Amino acid sequence: MAKKNQHIEKAILMDDREIEYVWTDNPPQGGMKHTYFTPDRKFAVQFFNKKEDAESPQMKARLENIVGLYNPTLSEEEGGALGNTRETATYFSNLYCWPAALIKSPQFGVVCPVYPPNFFFGKHAVKNGVNLDLAGKDKKSRWFTSRTSKWLTDDECGNFQTMLRLSISLARAVRRLHTAGLSHSDLSSNNVLIDPRTGTCVVIDIDSLVVPGLFPPEVAGTKGYIAPEVLETMELSFDDPGRKLPCAATDLFALPVLLYEYLLRRHPLDGPKIYSTASTEEDEFLQYGPKATFIENPQDTSNRPDDLQVTIHDLGPHLEKLFLQAFVDGMHDPEKRPTAAQWEKALVKTWDLLQPCRNPNCRGKWFILHDLRRPVCPHCGQRIDARDVMHLRLKKPMRGRRGQWQQVGEINLYDKMPLFHWHFVADVYPDEKMQDRSMQAYISHQGEAWYLVNNALTGMLSPKGNLVPVGQAVWLRDGEMFPSCNEQNALLLEAVKG
């Protein structure tokens, strides 16, 4: 194999700083850009393949706005316009591969951070005996959510808990884009890299974001993630008022497709139904476009596989409701699709319903325990005794109704479960603004007794009104209630057995 020619070149940024990159005669090339790397491989230096793109005033204006005005990874102190603190900006810098700077010479281009190492496959990602070389390749999510996952090691595929964790991160990332007035236009398994081992994700291809009213979409999307209305009107001219283009509403189709794939390891539209025998192209057009049918549609079972084991019902009430809203009510009516913020809140509530599976060979390792009439792990069929289960109901005082409480959440308990600030104080939410993520208490299960151990809470009282200092525990007995702490808006905790 011929050795690549390479040498160090310098690019000049818009603010006249210089950045070195390694020029090679055969750089990685995508649909719009080719890529070089800085000598330390921390940044990618990208130039456009076509001269007209490199010289386009619209392209330059788009990227100037994305790198500056609409950049959630910049704090106000750094010139950002979205009101971010340094902590919030740092938080989002881990969720996006956001362009960091623009290049003016030797031609117009963009500098992006390189994905963290955990988003590349290592040497031992594939099972022994499988002839598949993934080392060094991007961890595009379809590797983990389709049948190809059977070639990957169990460790590489993570478990249900880690997939739920990265689902929360993705919903939060999309919510932040939409709050800023942006949409992705090609949210797909190619443009969201995931690492199921650590439960992390990163959104890429940021430089083609859609800014409504300013910068139209450049691409229609990726097969399987294109909203049905976009696919259905794709043959119309770009200027036709009937043409549906990628926007925030179409992101709200792609987002639940990705979430469904992460949590259930299959595509929500890929069922057995044959839509047309005229051609494969016509069949796929109908399947993903005008006739798209959710495989778990309760009113239309024509596209339902016979071997569905884990379903949206097994994800608990919060997610089941939103998946039906997205893929039944909102399949062909974009205005009915849940927002990214709704997905984020439902996923966070679902996190508190997690329960570890007691089968050491269970691939899911965790499941959502939401129905004590059927306390079974859907991944492996392992049953648990409902008498061994303990919950905490979280209640806050109702405004204007002294002594009356409203339930705002429920937690399924397990041994060594950590609990945080948002579990004890009303109106505290674990989003990017939440700086105190230290463990405030934890659960201890000893024999048949459950205990809440105070790790950092001030003013926790026992059901009998005694102070529970840090390091001491409350015995959780069925039906007993006690205040979590002495902070304003402290929640009332109610222990419920089984």
C-alpha positions as CSV (number, residue, x, y, z in Angstrom):
1,M,0.0,0.0,0.0
2,A,1.4,3.4,-1.0
3,K,2.3,5.7,1.9
4,K,0.2,8.8,2.1
5,N,2.0,12.1,1.4
6,Q,1.6,14.5,4.3
7,H,3.0,17.7,5.8
8,I,2.1,20.5,8.2
9,E,0.1,23.4,6.8
10,K,-1.3,26.5,8.5
11,A,-4.8,27.9,8.3
12,I,-5.8,31.5,9.3
13,L,-8.9,31.9,11.3
14,M,-11.3,34.9,11.0
15,D,-9.7,36.6,14.1
16,D,-6.3,36.2,12.4
17,R,-5.1,33.4,14.7
18,E,-3.3,30.5,13.1
19,I,-4.0,26.8,13.4
20,E,-1.8,24.0,12.2
21,Y,-3.2,20.9,10.4
22,V,-1.7,17.8,8.8
23,W,-2.3,18.0,5.1
24,T,-2.6,14.6,3.3
25,D,-3.3,13.8,-0.3
26,N,-6.2,11.5,0.6
27,P,-8.2,13.1,3.5
28,P,-11.5,11.7,4.8
29,Q,-14.3,13.2,2.6
30,G,-18.0,13.6,3.2
31,G,-20.8,14.9,1.1
32,M,-19.9,18.5,1.5
33,K,-16.4,18.7,3.1
34,H,-13.1,17.0,3.4
35,T,-11.2,16.9,6.7
36,Y,-7.7,17.3,8.0
37,F,-6.6,17.1,11.7
38,T,-4.4,19.2,13.9
39,P,-1.2,17.5,14.9
40,D,-2.6,16.6,18.3
41,R,-5.8,15.4,16.7
42,K,-7.9,17.5,19.1
43,F,-9.6,19.4,16.2
44,A,-10.7,18.7,12.7
45,V,-10.0,21.3,10.0
46,Q,-12.6,21.1,7.3
47,F,-12.8,22.6,3.8
48,F,-15.7,22.4,1.3
49,N,-15.5,20.1,-1.6
50,K,-17.2,22.5,-4.0
51,K,-15.9,26.0,-4.7
52,E,-19.4,27.4,-4.9
53,D,-20.0,26.3,-1.3
54,A,-16.7,27.7,-0.1
55,E,-17.6,31.1,-1.7
56,S,-21.3,31.1,-0.8
57,P,-22.3,34.3,1.2
58,Q,-25.2,32.3,2.6
59,M,-23.0,29.5,3.8
60,K,-20.6,32.0,5.5
61,A,-23.5,33.8,7.2
62,R,-25.0,30.5,8.4
63,L,-21.8,29.4,10.0
64,E,-21.0,32.8,11.5
65,N,-24.3,32.6,13.3
66,I,-23.8,29.0,14.4
67,V,-20.3,29.5,15.7
68,G,-21.3,32.8,17.4
69,L,-24.8,33.9,18.1
70,Y,-26.5,30.5,18.4
71,N,-23.6,28.7,20.1
72,P,-24.8,27.0,23.4
73,T,-21.2,26.0,24.2
74,L,-20.2,29.6,24.7
75,S,-20.9,31.4,28.0
76,E,-21.9,35.0,28.2
77,E,-18.4,35.8,29.4
78,E,-17.1,34.3,26.2
79,G,-19.4,36.3,24.0
80,G,-22.3,33.8,23.7
81,A,-25.8,35.3,23.3
82,L,-27.9,32.5,24.8
83,G,-27.4,33.5,28.5
84,N,-25.3,30.5,29.4
85,T,-23.1,30.4,32.5
86,R,-19.7,28.8,32.2
87,E,-21.0,25.6,33.8
88,T,-24.0,25.4,31.4
89,A,-21.7,26.0,28.4
90,T,-19.4,23.3,29.5
91,Y,-22.3,20.9,30.0
92,F,-23.5,21.4,26.4
93,S,-20.0,21.2,25.0
94,N,-20.1,17.5,26.0
95,L,-23.4,17.0,24.1
96,Y,-22.5,18.6,20.8
97,C,-19.5,18.5,18.5
98,W,-20.1,22.3,17.9
99,P,-18.0,24.2,15.4
100,A,-15.3,26.2,17.3
101,A,-14.0,28.7,14.7
102,L,-14.2,29.7,11.0
103,I,-11.2,29.7,8.6
104,K,-10.6,32.4,6.0
105,S,-7.4,31.2,4.4
106,P,-6.3,29.2,2.4
107,Q,-10.1,29.0,1.8
108,F,-13.3,29.3,3.8
109,G,-13.7,26.4,6.2
110,V,-14.6,25.4,9.7
111,V,-12.8,24.0,12.8
112,C,-14.6,21.5,14.9
113,P,-13.5,19.6,18.0
114,V,-12.8,15.9,17.4
115,Y,-15.2,13.5,19.1
116,P,-14.0,12.1,22.5
117,P,-12.2,8.8,22.3
118,N,-15.1,6.8,23.7
119,F,-17.1,7.5,20.5
120,F,-14.7,5.4,18.5
121,F,-14.7,1.6,18.5
122,G,-11.7,0.0,20.1
123,K,-9.9,-3.2,19.1
124,H,-12.0,-5.5,21.2
125,A,-15.5,-4.2,20.3
126,V,-16.4,-7.3,18.2
127,K,-17.0,-10.8,19.5
128,N,-14.4,-13.4,19.0
129,G,-14.7,-15.2,15.7
130,V,-16.5,-12.4,13.9
131,N,-14.7,-11.1,10.9
132,L,-15.5,-7.4,11.2
133,D,-13.0,-4.6,11.7
134,L,-14.6,-1.7,13.5
135,A,-11.5,-0.4,15.3
136,G,-11.2,3.3,15.0
137,K,-14.7,3.8,13.4
138,D,-17.4,6.2,14.7
139,K,-20.0,4.7,17.0
140,K,-23.0,5.4,14.9
141,S,-26.0,4.3,16.8
142,R,-27.4,1.8,14.3
143,W,-24.6,-0.5,15.2
144,F,-26.2,-0.8,18.6
145,T,-29.9,-0.6,17.8
146,S,-30.2,-3.1,14.8
147,R,-29.5,-6.8,14.4
148,T,-25.8,-6.0,13.8
149,S,-25.5,-5.5,17.6
150,K,-25.2,-9.3,17.9
151,W,-21.7,-9.0,16.6
152,L,-20.6,-6.6,19.3
153,T,-19.5,-7.6,22.8
154,D,-22.1,-7.4,25.6
155,D,-20.0,-4.7,27.4
156,E,-19.9,-2.6,24.2
157,C,-23.7,-2.7,24.0
158,G,-24.2,-1.4,27.5
159,N,-27.5,-2.1,29.2
160,F,-31.0,-0.6,29.5
161,Q,-30.0,1.9,32.1
162,T,-27.1,3.3,30.1
163,M,-29.4,3.6,27.0
164,L,-31.9,5.5,29.1
165,R,-29.2,7.8,30.4
166,L,-28.1,8.7,26.9
167,S,-31.7,9.1,25.8
168,I,-32.1,11.8,28.4
169,S,-29.0,13.6,27.1
170,L,-30.2,13.5,23.5
171,A,-33.7,14.9,24.4
172,R,-31.9,17.7,26.4
173,A,-29.6,18.5,23.4
174,V,-32.5,18.7,21.0
175,R,-34.6,20.8,23.5
176,R,-31.7,23.3,23.7
177,L,-31.5,23.6,19.9
178,H,-35.2,24.2,19.7
179,T,-35.2,26.7,22.5
180,A,-32.5,28.7,20.6
181,G,-34.8,28.6,17.4
182,L,-32.6,26.0,15.6
183,S,-33.3,22.6,14.2
184,H,-31.0,19.9,13.1
185,S,-32.6,18.9,9.7
186,D,-30.7,15.5,9.7
187,L,-31.1,14.1,13.2
188,S,-30.3,10.4,12.6
189,S,-28.2,7.5,13.6
190,N,-25.4,8.9,11.5
191,N,-25.4,12.2,13.2
192,V,-25.8,11.1,16.8
193,L,-22.9,9.1,18.0
194,I,-23.5,7.0,21.2
195,D,-21.4,5.1,23.7
196,P,-23.7,2.6,25.5
197,R,-21.0,1.6,27.9
198,T,-20.9,5.0,29.5
199,G,-24.4,6.1,28.6
200,T,-23.2,9.2,26.6
201,C,-24.0,10.7,23.3
202,V,-22.8,13.5,21.1
203,V,-24.7,15.3,18.3
204,I,-22.6,16.0,15.2
205,D,-23.0,17.7,11.8
206,I,-23.9,20.9,13.6
207,D,-22.7,23.2,10.7
208,S,-25.8,22.4,8.7
209,L,-28.4,23.5,11.3
210,V,-31.6,25.2,10.1
211,V,-32.2,28.7,11.3
212,P,-35.9,29.5,10.5
213,G,-36.3,32.5,8.3
214,L,-32.6,32.8,7.7
215,F,-31.0,29.6,6.5
216,P,-33.1,26.9,4.9
217,P,-32.1,23.2,5.2
218,E,-29.5,21.8,2.9
219,V,-30.6,18.1,3.1
220,A,-33.8,16.3,3.5
221,G,-32.5,13.9,6.1
222,T,-31.6,10.2,6.4
223,K,-33.8,7.3,5.4
224,G,-35.9,6.1,8.4
225,Y,-35.6,9.4,10.2
226,I,-37.1,11.7,7.6
227,A,-40.5,12.8,8.7
228,P,-43.4,11.3,6.6
229,E,-44.5,14.8,5.4
230,V,-41.0,15.6,4.2
231,L,-40.7,12.4,2.2
232,E,-44.2,12.7,0.8
233,T,-43.6,16.1,-0.7
234,M,-40.0,15.6,-1.7
235,E,-40.9,15.6,-5.5
236,L,-42.3,19.1,-5.3
237,S,-40.0,22.0,-6.1
238,F,-38.1,23.7,-3.3
239,D,-40.2,26.9,-3.6
240,D,-43.6,25.1,-3.8
241,P,-45.7,26.1,-0.7
242,G,-46.9,22.5,-0.4
243,R,-43.3,21.3,0.0
244,K,-42.5,20.3,3.7
245,L,-38.9,21.0,4.7
246,P,-36.9,19.9,7.7
247,C,-37.6,22.0,10.7
248,A,-38.2,21.7,14.5
249,A,-41.4,19.7,13.8
250,T,-39.5,17.1,11.7
251,D,-36.8,16.9,14.4
252,L,-39.7,15.8,16.7
253,F,-40.3,12.8,14.4
254,A,-36.6,11.9,14.2
255,L,-36.0,12.3,18.0
256,P,-38.6,9.6,19.1
257,V,-37.4,7.3,16.3
258,L,-33.9,7.5,17.9
259,L,-35.3,7.1,21.4
260,Y,-37.4,4.1,20.4
261,E,-34.3,2.5,18.8
262,Y,-32.2,3.1,21.9
263,L,-34.7,1.7,24.4
264,L,-36.2,-1.1,22.3
265,R,-33.4,-1.9,19.8
266,R,-35.6,-1.7,16.7
267,H,-37.1,0.8,14.3
268,P,-40.7,1.9,15.0
269,L,-41.8,1.6,11.4
270,D,-39.9,-1.6,10.3
271,G,-42.6,-4.2,10.5
272,P,-43.9,-7.0,8.2
273,K,-46.4,-5.0,6.3
274,I,-46.0,-4.8,2.5
275,Y,-47.2,-1.5,1.2
276,S,-46.7,-2.1,-2.5
277,T,-45.6,-4.9,-4.8
278,A,-44.9,-2.6,-7.7
279,S,-41.2,-1.9,-6.6
280,T,-39.0,-1.8,-3.6
281,E,-38.7,1.9,-4.0
282,E,-42.5,2.4,-4.0
283,D,-42.9,0.1,-1.0
284,E,-40.2,2.0,1.0
285,F,-41.8,5.4,0.0
286,L,-45.2,4.3,1.4
287,Q,-43.6,2.7,4.4
288,Y,-41.8,5.8,5.6
289,G,-44.0,8.4,3.9
290,P,-47.8,8.7,3.3
291,K,-48.7,5.2,4.7
292,A,-46.2,5.1,7.6
293,T,-47.7,2.8,10.4
294,F,-46.2,2.5,13.9
295,I,-45.5,-1.2,14.6
296,E,-47.2,-0.8,18.0
297,N,-50.2,1.2,16.8
298,P,-53.0,-0.1,19.0
299,Q,-55.7,0.7,16.4
300,D,-53.9,-0.6,13.4
301,T,-52.0,-3.9,13.9
302,S,-51.2,-4.5,10.2
303,N,-47.5,-3.7,10.6
304,R,-47.0,-5.5,14.0
305,P,-44.3,-8.1,14.1
306,D,-45.3,-11.5,15.7
307,D,-42.2,-11.6,18.0
308,L,-42.5,-8.4,19.9
309,Q,-41.4,-9.1,23.5
310,V,-40.4,-5.8,25.0
311,T,-42.9,-3.1,24.1
312,I,-43.6,0.6,24.9
313,H,-45.9,-0.6,27.7
314,D,-42.8,-2.0,29.4
315,L,-41.2,1.4,29.3
316,G,-43.8,2.7,31.9
317,P,-46.7,5.2,31.6
318,H,-44.7,8.3,30.9
319,L,-42.9,7.0,27.8
320,E,-45.8,4.9,26.5
321,K,-48.0,7.9,26.4
322,L,-45.5,10.0,24.4
323,F,-44.6,7.2,21.9
324,L,-48.3,6.8,21.1
325,Q,-48.6,10.6,20.8
326,A,-45.6,10.7,18.5
327,F,-46.2,7.7,16.3
328,V,-50.1,7.5,16.3
329,D,-51.5,11.0,16.8
330,G,-48.4,12.8,15.4
331,M,-47.3,10.4,12.7
332,H,-49.0,12.4,10.0
333,D,-49.9,15.5,12.1
334,P,-46.7,17.3,13.1
335,E,-48.5,19.7,15.5
336,K,-49.4,16.7,17.7
337,R,-45.9,15.5,18.3
338,P,-44.4,15.8,21.8
339,T,-41.8,18.5,22.3
340,A,-38.2,17.7,23.2
341,A,-38.9,19.2,26.6
342,Q,-41.8,16.7,27.1
343,W,-39.5,13.8,26.1
344,E,-36.8,15.0,28.5
345,K,-39.2,15.2,31.5
346,A,-40.8,11.9,30.7
347,L,-37.4,10.2,30.5
348,V,-36.2,11.7,33.8
349,K,-39.4,10.5,35.5
350,T,-38.9,7.1,34.0
351,W,-35.3,7.0,35.4
352,D,-36.8,6.9,38.9
353,L,-38.8,3.8,38.0
354,L,-35.7,1.7,37.2
355,Q,-35.1,-1.6,38.9
356,P,-32.1,-3.8,38.6
357,C,-32.8,-7.3,37.3
358,R,-31.7,-10.1,39.6
359,N,-30.8,-12.4,36.7
360,P,-27.0,-12.2,36.3
361,N,-27.4,-13.3,32.7
362,C,-29.9,-10.7,31.7
363,R,-28.7,-8.6,28.9
364,G,-30.9,-5.6,29.8
365,K,-29.6,-5.6,33.4
366,W,-32.3,-3.0,34.3
367,F,-36.0,-2.6,33.6
368,I,-38.9,-0.3,34.4
369,L,-41.0,-1.6,37.2
370,H,-44.3,0.1,36.8
371,D,-46.9,-2.7,37.3
372,L,-46.8,-4.7,40.5
373,R,-49.4,-7.0,39.2
374,R,-46.8,-8.2,36.7
375,P,-43.3,-7.6,38.4
376,V,-41.3,-9.3,35.6
377,C,-38.2,-8.2,33.8
378,P,-39.3,-8.0,30.1
379,H,-35.8,-8.5,28.9
380,C,-35.3,-12.0,30.4
381,G,-38.6,-13.0,32.1
382,Q,-37.1,-12.9,35.6
383,R,-39.9,-12.5,38.2
384,I,-39.5,-10.6,41.5
385,D,-41.6,-10.8,44.6
386,A,-43.7,-7.6,44.8
387,R,-43.3,-7.9,48.6
388,D,-39.6,-7.2,48.2
389,V,-40.3,-3.8,46.5
390,M,-40.3,-0.4,48.2
391,H,-41.3,2.9,46.8
392,L,-41.0,6.5,47.8
393,R,-43.8,8.9,46.8
394,L,-42.7,12.5,46.5
395,K,-45.3,15.0,47.6
396,K,-45.4,18.8,47.7
397,P,-47.8,21.1,49.5
398,M,-50.8,22.3,47.4
399,R,-51.0,26.0,47.1
400,G,-53.7,27.5,49.3
401,R,-54.6,24.2,50.8
402,R,-53.0,23.8,54.1
403,G,-52.2,20.2,55.1
404,Q,-53.0,18.9,51.6
405,W,-50.2,17.4,49.4
406,Q,-49.9,16.7,45.7
407,Q,-47.9,13.7,44.5
408,V,-45.2,14.9,42.0
409,G,-43.2,11.7,41.6
410,E,-42.4,8.2,42.6
411,I,-39.1,6.3,43.0
412,N,-38.6,2.6,42.9
413,L,-35.9,1.8,45.5
414,Y,-33.0,-0.6,45.3
415,D,-30.0,-1.2,47.5
416,K,-27.3,1.5,47.3
417,M,-29.5,3.7,45.1
418,P,-28.3,7.3,45.2
419,L,-30.7,10.2,45.7
420,F,-30.1,13.8,44.8
421,H,-31.2,17.3,45.5
422,W,-34.1,17.1,43.0
423,H,-35.6,14.1,44.9
424,F,-36.1,16.2,48.1
425,V,-37.0,19.8,47.0
426,A,-39.9,20.8,44.8
427,D,-39.3,22.8,41.6
428,V,-35.6,21.6,41.5
429,Y,-35.0,19.9,38.2
430,P,-31.9,17.9,37.1
431,D,-31.2,19.8,33.9
432,E,-28.1,21.5,32.7
433,K,-28.5,24.4,35.2
434,M,-28.4,22.0,38.1
435,Q,-24.9,22.5,39.6
436,D,-25.2,20.5,42.8
437,R,-25.2,16.9,41.6
438,S,-23.8,15.5,44.8
439,M,-25.5,12.5,46.5
440,Q,-27.8,13.8,49.3
441,A,-28.9,10.4,50.6
442,Y,-28.9,6.7,49.6
443,I,-31.0,3.6,50.1
444,S,-29.8,0.7,52.1
445,H,-31.7,-2.7,52.0
446,Q,-30.9,-5.0,54.9
447,G,-32.8,-8.2,55.1
448,E,-36.5,-7.2,54.8
449,A,-35.9,-3.6,56.0
450,W,-35.3,-0.6,53.9
451,Y,-33.5,2.5,55.1
452,L,-32.9,6.0,53.8
453,V,-29.5,7.1,54.9
454,N,-28.9,10.8,55.2
455,N,-25.7,11.7,53.4
456,A,-25.9,15.5,53.2
457,L,-29.5,16.7,54.0
458,T,-30.1,19.3,56.7
459,G,-33.2,19.1,58.8
460,M,-34.5,15.6,57.8
461,L,-37.0,14.4,60.3
462,S,-38.2,10.8,61.1
463,P,-41.9,10.0,60.9
464,K,-42.0,10.5,64.7
465,G,-40.5,14.0,64.3
466,N,-37.0,13.3,65.5
467,L,-34.0,14.9,63.7
468,V,-32.1,12.6,61.5
469,P,-28.5,13.9,61.3
470,V,-26.1,13.3,58.5
471,G,-24.8,9.7,58.7
472,Q,-28.0,8.4,60.3
473,A,-30.9,6.6,58.7
474,V,-34.7,6.6,58.5
475,W,-36.4,3.2,58.6
476,L,-38.8,3.1,55.7
477,R,-42.0,1.5,56.8
478,D,-45.2,1.1,54.8
479,G,-47.4,4.2,54.9
480,E,-45.1,6.4,57.0
481,M,-44.4,10.0,55.9
482,F,-41.7,12.5,56.9
483,P,-40.2,15.7,55.6
484,S,-37.1,15.3,53.5
485,C,-35.2,18.4,54.8
486,N,-35.7,21.9,56.2
487,E,-35.3,23.7,52.8
488,Q,-38.1,25.9,51.5
489,N,-40.3,23.7,49.2
490,A,-39.0,20.5,50.8
491,L,-40.9,17.5,49.6
492,L,-42.8,15.1,51.9
493,L,-41.7,11.5,51.5
494,E,-44.1,8.6,51.8
495,A,-42.8,5.1,52.0
496,V,-45.0,2.5,50.3
497,K,-44.3,-1.2,50.5
498,G,-45.1,-3.4,47.4
